[in-house]
Amino acid sequence: MTPRLSIIIVNYNGRQHLENCLRSLEVHPPVTPHEIVVVDNASTDGTVEAMRAWPGIRLVSLNENVGFSRGNNAGIRASHGELVLLLNNDTLVPEGALDTLVARLDAHPNAAIAGPRIVDANGDAELSFGPMISPLGELRQKTIMALHTRGVGLVSRWVERATRKEHYVDWVTGACLLVRREVAERIGLLDERFFLYTEDVDFCASARAAGWQVLFTPAAQIVHLRGRVRIAAPRAINRAYRRSHLAFYEKHHPRYAPLLRWYLRAKGQVPDD
C-alpha cells in the first residue's frame, strides 16, 4: 500500500538525536499510512550502520554532506506519499501530533504547507513562524526571540498567545513542515543554494508565489531540542548560516545584499565563497 505521508529526516553526525526521534515515532506512530526516510549526509558517528539495522525505515546514504536542502530533496525524491513531512532529527513527536497536523492541512485546501506549535524541552514555545525575511522583519523577529529567551515576561506572554492561535503566516520552520507533494514538485522542491538556514522561508515564499497559503496550527505540537548542533560546531554552523543569509538576500532583496555583505565584513563574518 502506498503511504499517504512520507516523513523525511536529514541527519549529519546526529545519531543520538536521530535515534531519539525515531523512538518517539515508534512509541507514537501516526495512524496515517506513512513511511520514514532517513537521509544521512556522510556521517562519521556510526549513523549509517545503526540505520541499516533499524526496522521500518528507508535509508538514503549520501557520499558527502550536501546540506539540509539537498538532503531533504533527496529524501523527497526517494519517497512516495502525497504529503511530505520535513522533520528535524532533534525533534520528539508526541502522540497524535502528526495525525493532527495532517488533519489541519486537510481542513485547509487552500494551504500547501502547515507547521505545528513547537516547544523546547522545558515546554516553552518557540516562535516558529513569522513574516517574510527583510531587514526590518529580521530585526523584529530576532529582538522578540532574544527577549523571549531572556525571560522578559511581557514578550514571553506575547509569544505564548501568538503560538496558541491558528492562522496563516508567511513561513513556518523547516524543523517540522508538512507540504503537499504536488506543490513541492511544482515549485521545484527546496532551493539547493541554501545549505543550512533560510531554506524554509524561501520554500514557503515559493508556495505563496504559486498562489497557496501557509498555515500555522497549535492543534499539533512537537518538541524541538533546538541549538544543540550549534553548540557542538558553532563556527561551521555560523559560516553556513551566513552563506545562506547572503544567498537569501541576493535572491529576494538584491538591493540590500551589498549592504549585508558590508555589514558582515565589518564584523569579520563574511563566509568563504
TIPALUM-637849 format. One line per field, with one value per residue (C-alpha): residue number from 1; residue in one letter; chain; x negated, y negated, z. Coordinates in steps of 0.001 Angstrom, whole numbers. Example, Ala and Ser with C-alpha at 12.3 -4.5 7.8 and 13.67 -1.06 7.14 Angstrom:
pos c(1	2)
code c(a	s)
unit c(A	A)
east c(-12300	-13670)
north c(4500	1060)
up c(7800	7140)
//
This chain:
pos c(1	2	3	4	5	6	7	8	9	10	11	12	13	14	15	16	17	18	19	20	21	22	23	24	25	26	27	28	29	30	31	32	33	34	35	36	37	38	39	40	41	42	43	44	45	46	47	48	49	50	51	52	53	54	55	56	57	58	59	60	61	62	63	64	65	66	67	68	69	70	71	72	73	74	75	76	77	78	79	80	81	82	83	84	85	86	87	88	89	90	91	92	93	94	95	96	97	98	99	100	101	102	103	104	105	106	107	108	109	110	111	112	113	114	115	116	117	118	119	120	121	122	123	124	125	126	127	128	129	130	131	132	133	134	135	136	137	138	139	140	141	142	143	144	145	146	147	148	149	150	151	152	153	154	155	156	157	158	159	160	161	162	163	164	165	166	167	168	169	170	171	172	173	174	175	176	177	178	179	180	181	182	183	184	185	186	187	188	189	190	191	192	193	194	195	196	197	198	199	200	201	202	203	204	205	206	207	208	209	210	211	212	213	214	215	216	217	218	219	220	221	222	223	224	225	226	227	228	229	230	231	232	233	234	235	236	237	238	239	240	241	242	243	244	245	246	247	248	249	250	251	252	253	254	255	256	257	258	259	260	261	262	263	264	265	266	267	268	269	270	271	272	273)
code c(m	t	p	r	l	s	i	i	i	v	n	y	n	g	r	q	h	l	e	n	c	l	r	s	l	e	v	h	p	p	v	t	p	h	e	i	v	v	v	d	n	a	s	t	d	g	t	v	e	a	m	r	a	w	p	g	i	r	l	v	s	l	n	e	n	v	g	f	s	r	g	n	n	a	g	i	r	a	s	h	g	e	l	v	l	l	l	n	n	d	t	l	v	p	e	g	a	l	d	t	l	v	a	r	l	d	a	h	p	n	a	a	i	a	g	p	r	i	v	d	a	n	g	d	a	e	l	s	f	g	p	m	i	s	p	l	g	e	l	r	q	k	t	i	m	a	l	h	t	r	g	v	g	l	v	s	r	w	v	e	r	a	t	r	k	e	h	y	v	d	w	v	t	g	a	c	l	l	v	r	r	e	v	a	e	r	i	g	l	l	d	e	r	f	f	l	y	t	e	d	v	d	f	c	a	s	a	r	a	a	g	w	q	v	l	f	t	p	a	a	q	i	v	h	l	r	g	r	v	r	i	a	a	p	r	a	i	n	r	a	y	r	r	s	h	l	a	f	y	e	k	h	h	p	r	y	a	p	l	l	r	w	y	l	r	a	k	g	q	v	p	d	d)
unit c(A	A	A	A	A	A	A	A	A	A	A	A	A	A	A	A	A	A	A	A	A	A	A	A	A	A	A	A	A	A	A	A	A	A	A	A	A	A	A	A	A	A	A	A	A	A	A	A	A	A	A	A	A	A	A	A	A	A	A	A	A	A	A	A	A	A	A	A	A	A	A	A	A	A	A	A	A	A	A	A	A	A	A	A	A	A	A	A	A	A	A	A	A	A	A	A	A	A	A	A	A	A	A	A	A	A	A	A	A	A	A	A	A	A	A	A	A	A	A	A	A	A	A	A	A	A	A	A	A	A	A	A	A	A	A	A	A	A	A	A	A	A	A	A	A	A	A	A	A	A	A	A	A	A	A	A	A	A	A	A	A	A	A	A	A	A	A	A	A	A	A	A	A	A	A	A	A	A	A	A	A	A	A	A	A	A	A	A	A	A	A	A	A	A	A	A	A	A	A	A	A	A	A	A	A	A	A	A	A	A	A	A	A	A	A	A	A	A	A	A	A	A	A	A	A	A	A	A	A	A	A	A	A	A	A	A	A	A	A	A	A	A	A	A	A	A	A	A	A	A	A	A	A	A	A	A	A	A	A	A	A	A	A	A	A	A	A	A	A	A	A	A	A)
east c(0	-1356	-1803	69	-2597	-6340	-8446	-11867	-14633	-18018	-20941	-24589	-26529	-23437	-22965	-21741	-19218	-18081	-17593	-15592	-13419	-12819	-11962	-9342	-7852	-7896	-6130	-3670	-3334	-935	2305	1979	308	-3281	-6887	-10062	-13035	-16328	-18838	-22351	-24860	-28019	-28041	-31110	-29391	-28018	-24645	-24629	-25378	-22744	-20115	-20760	-19738	-16796	-13457	-10875	-12902	-14356	-17940	-19350	-23106	-24907	-28620	-29105	-27442	-25201	-23302	-19690	-18022	-19751	-19358	-15630	-15257	-16993	-14541	-11521	-12632	-13066	-9602	-6067	-3475	-1101	-2069	-5693	-6848	-10272	-11304	-14497	-16434	-16480	-12709	-10433	-6940	-4142	-1127	1262	-783	-1389	2134	3471	1125	2313	5945	5444	3836	6710	9118	7441	7444	6055	2917	-90	-2129	-1355	-3561	-2791	-3403	-6946	-8219	-11611	-12447	-11022	-7730	-8467	-7091	-9366	-8379	-8449	-6757	-6936	-6778	-8896	-12562	-13533	-15859	-13048	-11363	-14626	-15237	-11741	-11998	-15461	-14545	-11431	-13310	-16220	-13859	-11808	-14971	-15929	-12548	-11180	-7654	-5748	-7413	-7148	-3443	-3008	-4848	-2640	522	-749	-1566	1871	3728	4174	3564	1942	-1665	-4470	-6585	-6859	-10090	-11568	-12076	-8590	-7000	-4187	-3739	-1607	-3891	-2209	-3003	-6568	-7278	-5568	-7730	-10917	-11483	-13852	-16341	-19686	-21726	-20705	-22997	-21542	-19017	-16514	-15590	-12257	-11412	-12321	-10318	-7225	-7701	-7729	-4492	-2843	-4049	-2303	981	1010	1154	-973	794	-483	1584	1210	3548	401	-2709	-6198	-9320	-12429	-15749	-16976	-20546	-22475	-24093	-25003	-26683	-28658	-30034	-29425	-31940	-30844	-27172	-27753	-29528	-26680	-24138	-25938	-26255	-22532	-21740	-23614	-22130	-18635	-19148	-20737	-17620	-14840	-16292	-19188	-19427	-20156	-22666	-25722	-24802	-24551	-27910	-29458	-27958	-29296	-32718	-32808	-32083	-34613	-31839	-31873	-31746	-34132	-32705)
north c(0	-3424	-5546	-8825	-10516	-10488	-11537	-12826	-13177	-14565	-13699	-14682	-13287	-13395	-9710	-10119	-12788	-10734	-7568	-9511	-10991	-7584	-6096	-8808	-7839	-4174	-4929	-7347	-6179	-8153	-6388	-7927	-5342	-6501	-5787	-7099	-8052	-8906	-10804	-10649	-13286	-11141	-10971	-9576	-8721	-5290	-6556	-4584	-1279	-1960	-2886	199	2252	25	1613	-143	-2934	-3564	-4836	-7172	-7288	-10141	-10321	-13848	-16431	-18151	-20252	-20499	-21472	-18914	-16257	-16838	-16903	-13518	-12185	-13624	-12013	-8654	-8784	-8266	-9882	-12574	-14518	-15125	-15984	-17562	-16708	-17667	-14847	-16756	-16633	-14433	-13635	-13286	-11033	-12175	-15202	-14222	-12943	-16245	-18205	-16200	-16784	-20539	-20703	-18623	-21146	-23983	-23014	-26452	-25788	-23957	-23925	-23508	-23782	-22872	-24670	-23925	-23894	-23258	-20577	-22771	-23282	-26896	-27945	-28699	-31476	-29049	-31249	-34830	-37476	-37253	-37892	-41501	-43882	-45155	-41756	-40142	-42812	-42320	-38515	-38463	-41071	-39165	-35874	-37423	-38954	-35741	-33695	-36050	-35512	-39025	-38451	-40777	-39320	-35702	-36157	-37592	-34592	-32235	-33942	-34142	-30438	-29464	-30868	-29099	-31490	-31954	-33128	-33865	-30904	-28067	-26473	-23524	-21742	-20299	-21302	-19411	-20052	-18687	-16772	-18155	-21693	-20858	-19349	-22177	-24834	-22847	-21418	-23266	-25711	-23954	-27159	-27263	-24785	-25413	-28015	-30247	-27391	-27036	-30740	-30598	-27393	-28926	-32075	-29942	-28238	-31576	-32961	-30000	-31030	-28828	-29698	-28631	-27526	-27648	-25480	-24983	-21985	-19897	-20299	-18816	-19171	-20666	-20285	-23409	-24632	-21526	-21152	-24854	-24344	-21361	-23175	-26919	-28164	-25814	-26495	-30257	-30093	-28030	-30480	-33495	-31878	-31112	-34565	-36252	-33934	-34729	-38475	-38097	-36210	-38114	-41531	-42129	-45847	-45061	-42276	-44587	-46324	-42971	-41906	-45191	-44706	-41154	-42239	-44950	-42271	-39859	-37398	-37247	-33499	-31842	-31755)
up c(0	-965	2163	2338	4479	3861	6862	5752	8357	7300	9553	9847	12797	14975	15690	19266	18325	15343	17406	19991	17243	15682	19074	19581	16219	17251	20530	18888	15272	13091	12242	8784	6493	6386	5558	7185	5032	6738	4611	6005	4880	5158	8960	10724	14015	13114	11942	8690	10406	13055	10469	8364	11384	12325	11423	9309	7758	4313	4389	1753	2394	622	-86	1253	3464	930	3456	4537	1263	-964	1704	2003	-1776	-1966	605	-1203	-4460	-2705	-1109	-2379	-81	-1315	1816	2795	6309	6755	10305	12140	13729	17046	17495	19587	18320	20914	20463	17755	16714	13111	12514	13844	11601	8588	9571	9849	6406	5014	6543	4623	938	36	2116	679	3889	7582	10637	14284	17534	18631	22195	23746	26293	29064	27250	26347	22968	20047	17640	14732	12130	11031	8314	5185	5943	5316	7178	9410	9678	10786	13391	14791	14886	16445	19046	20091	20361	22272	24810	24993	25605	28424	30013	29585	30841	28516	25424	26558	27265	23759	22235	24238	22961	19374	19302	20600	17574	14244	11377	8008	8052	5599	6717	9213	10326	8458	11795	11211	7923	6186	2449	-344	-2713	-5821	-4697	-3612	-7019	-8890	-7216	-7715	-4205	-1863	-3365	-3034	-2888	791	2547	6003	7230	5381	3031	4825	4449	767	240	1832	-260	-3424	-2373	-1667	-5001	-6663	-5054	-1944	1728	4691	7882	11443	13791	17550	17372	16791	18925	18815	20951	19361	21187	19437	19438	20378	16947	17035	20408	19057	15971	16353	13757	10981	11733	11716	8330	6879	8267	6816	3382	3320	4718	1876	-737	543	230	-3193	-4321	-2566	-1680	-4111	-3372	296	-381	-770	2485	4269	2856	4034	7500	7752	6518	9192	11812	10289	9472	5672	4863	2431	-1098)
//
